[in-house]
Amino acid sequence: MMTNGMKGRDPSWQTAYLGGGCFWCTEAALRELAGIKDVVPGYAGGDVADPTYEQVCTGRTGHAELVRVTFDPGILSYADLLRIFFSIHDPTTPDRQGGDVGTQYRSVIFYASPEQERVAHEVRDEIAAAGLWPDPIVTEIQPLTAFYEAEAYHHDYFAKHPERGYCAAVIAPKVAKVRRLFYDRLALARS
């Protein structure tokens, strides 16, 4: 089933793997965009197969919380997706996003092809050169070796629990920022 008002199209879906701190935040913010088919929370970059959330939270597995984003590059290019990604989290804080601290919250792009690696470096360099952030960008760019889907209760967390404190205080402002800065790229704006 196609989503985001793309009925009648037969896109060649692509996949991106992005870690911008808490996967609940990244998932909720990116779901707003036109051209997004699916956003799935999960873990990558560690040395434990099939890690659990509890294991990843210890910071000892090496995994980052991230999302697997399936998107239509005819509507949203990989480069534009990365530009939006750099605007919805702080890419200058190693192993931290706001109050979330630990290696699992690092800023990271996992690439699945040489082309994704090239574009990730180009966009990271472009964002750094633009001076959008006052501090140096520390976003890692690494090859994807494995993606482990997070437990079911993490999927669509913000949509299911908007009243919870973390959702209201941390996630809702990120979603509002995407709606404000990227109104012309929202799924609702294209319906």
C-alpha positions as CSV (number, residue, x, y, z in Angstrom):
1,M,0.0,0.0,0.0
2,M,1.3,3.4,-0.9
3,T,1.2,6.3,1.6
4,N,1.5,10.0,1.7
5,G,-0.8,10.8,-1.2
6,M,1.3,8.9,-3.8
7,K,-1.6,6.8,-5.3
8,G,-0.9,5.7,-8.8
9,R,2.8,6.0,-8.5
10,D,5.2,3.1,-8.7
11,P,8.3,4.5,-6.9
12,S,11.6,2.7,-6.7
13,W,11.8,2.9,-2.9
14,Q,15.2,3.4,-1.3
15,T,16.3,3.0,2.3
16,A,18.3,5.2,4.6
17,Y,19.6,4.4,8.1
18,L,19.8,7.5,10.4
19,G,20.7,7.8,14.1
20,G,19.9,11.2,15.6
21,G,19.5,10.4,19.3
22,C,16.3,8.8,20.6
23,F,14.7,6.8,17.8
24,W,11.2,7.9,19.0
25,C,12.1,11.5,18.1
26,T,13.6,10.8,14.7
27,E,10.8,8.4,13.7
28,A,8.1,10.9,14.7
29,A,9.7,13.8,12.9
30,L,10.5,12.0,9.6
31,R,7.0,10.4,9.4
32,E,5.7,13.9,8.6
33,L,7.4,14.1,5.3
34,A,6.0,13.4,1.8
35,G,7.7,10.6,0.1
36,I,8.2,8.5,3.3
37,K,6.7,5.0,3.0
38,D,7.9,3.8,6.4
39,V,10.1,4.6,9.4
40,V,11.2,1.7,11.6
41,P,13.1,2.1,14.9
42,G,16.0,-0.2,15.5
43,Y,19.7,-0.6,16.4
44,A,22.9,-0.8,14.3
45,G,26.6,-0.3,14.7
46,G,27.2,-2.7,17.6
47,D,28.9,-6.0,18.3
48,V,25.9,-8.0,19.7
49,A,23.5,-9.8,17.4
50,D,19.8,-9.2,18.0
51,P,20.3,-6.8,20.9
52,T,17.4,-5.9,23.2
53,Y,16.5,-2.3,24.1
54,E,17.7,-3.0,27.7
55,Q,21.1,-4.2,26.4
56,V,21.5,-1.2,24.1
57,C,20.6,1.2,26.9
58,T,23.6,0.0,28.9
59,G,25.8,1.6,26.3
60,R,28.0,-1.5,26.2
61,T,26.8,-3.1,23.0
62,G,28.1,-0.3,20.7
63,H,24.7,0.0,19.0
64,A,23.1,3.3,18.1
65,E,19.4,3.9,18.3
66,L,18.4,4.7,14.7
67,V,15.6,4.5,12.2
68,R,15.3,2.7,8.9
69,V,13.6,5.1,6.5
70,T,12.0,3.8,3.3
71,F,11.4,6.7,0.9
72,D,10.6,7.6,-2.7
73,P,13.6,9.5,-4.1
74,G,11.4,10.9,-6.8
75,I,9.7,13.0,-4.0
76,L,12.4,13.2,-1.4
77,S,16.1,12.7,-2.5
78,Y,18.5,11.0,-0.2
79,A,20.5,14.3,0.0
80,D,17.4,16.3,1.0
81,L,16.5,13.6,3.6
82,L,19.9,14.0,5.1
83,R,19.6,17.9,5.1
84,I,16.4,17.5,7.0
85,F,18.0,14.9,9.3
86,F,20.8,17.4,10.2
87,S,18.2,20.0,11.1
88,I,16.1,17.9,13.5
89,H,18.9,16.8,15.9
90,D,22.1,18.3,17.2
91,P,24.9,16.8,15.1
92,T,27.6,18.5,17.3
93,T,27.2,16.6,20.5
94,P,29.1,13.3,20.7
95,D,27.1,10.6,22.4
96,R,24.3,12.9,23.4
97,Q,21.0,14.5,22.3
98,G,19.6,16.8,25.0
99,G,19.2,14.9,28.2
100,D,19.8,11.5,26.5
101,V,23.4,10.6,27.1
102,G,25.3,7.5,25.9
103,T,26.9,6.0,22.8
104,Q,23.5,4.8,21.7
105,Y,22.4,8.4,21.2
106,R,25.3,9.4,18.9
107,S,24.7,11.2,15.6
108,V,25.4,8.7,12.8
109,I,24.5,7.9,9.2
110,F,24.9,4.2,8.2
111,Y,25.3,3.9,4.5
112,A,24.2,0.9,2.5
113,S,26.0,1.7,-0.8
114,P,29.0,3.6,-2.0
115,E,26.6,6.3,-3.5
116,Q,25.0,6.8,0.0
117,E,28.5,7.1,1.5
118,R,29.5,9.8,-1.0
119,V,26.2,11.8,-0.6
120,A,26.4,11.5,3.2
121,H,30.0,13.0,3.2
122,E,28.9,15.7,0.8
123,V,25.9,16.7,2.8
124,R,27.7,16.6,6.1
125,D,30.4,18.9,4.6
126,E,27.8,21.2,3.1
127,I,26.1,21.6,6.5
128,A,29.4,22.2,8.2
129,A,30.5,24.8,5.6
130,A,27.1,26.6,5.9
131,G,27.8,27.2,9.6
132,L,24.3,26.2,10.6
133,W,25.7,24.9,13.9
134,P,28.0,26.9,16.1
135,D,30.2,23.8,17.0
136,P,31.9,21.3,14.7
137,I,29.7,18.5,13.3
138,V,30.6,15.1,14.8
139,T,28.1,12.9,12.9
140,E,29.7,9.5,12.1
141,I,29.3,8.0,8.7
142,Q,29.7,4.2,8.8
143,P,28.9,1.2,6.6
144,L,25.7,-0.6,7.6
145,T,26.6,-4.2,8.6
146,A,23.3,-5.1,10.2
147,F,20.0,-3.5,11.3
148,Y,18.0,-5.0,14.1
149,E,14.4,-3.8,14.4
150,A,13.4,-2.5,17.8
151,E,10.8,-4.2,19.9
152,A,7.1,-3.6,18.8
153,Y,6.3,-1.2,21.6
154,H,8.9,1.3,20.2
155,H,7.1,1.6,16.8
156,D,5.0,4.7,16.4
157,Y,5.7,5.6,20.1
158,F,4.9,9.3,19.8
159,A,1.6,8.6,17.9
160,K,0.6,6.1,20.6
161,H,1.7,8.1,23.6
162,P,1.6,11.9,22.9
163,E,0.5,12.7,26.4
164,R,3.6,11.2,28.1
165,G,6.1,13.7,29.5
166,Y,9.0,12.8,27.2
167,C,6.8,12.9,24.2
168,A,5.3,16.3,25.1
169,A,8.6,17.9,26.2
170,V,11.1,16.4,23.7
171,I,9.4,14.8,20.7
172,A,6.5,17.3,20.1
173,P,8.9,20.3,19.6
174,K,10.9,18.3,17.0
175,V,7.7,17.4,15.1
176,A,6.6,21.0,15.3
177,K,10.0,22.1,13.9
178,V,9.7,19.8,10.9
179,R,6.1,21.1,10.3
180,R,7.4,24.7,10.5
181,L,10.6,24.5,8.6
182,F,9.6,22.0,6.0
183,Y,5.9,22.7,5.5
184,D,6.2,22.4,1.7
185,R,7.6,18.9,2.1
186,L,4.9,17.6,4.5
187,A,2.8,14.6,3.5
188,L,-0.3,16.7,4.3
189,A,0.8,19.6,2.1
190,R,1.0,17.2,-0.9
191,S,-2.2,15.3,-0.3
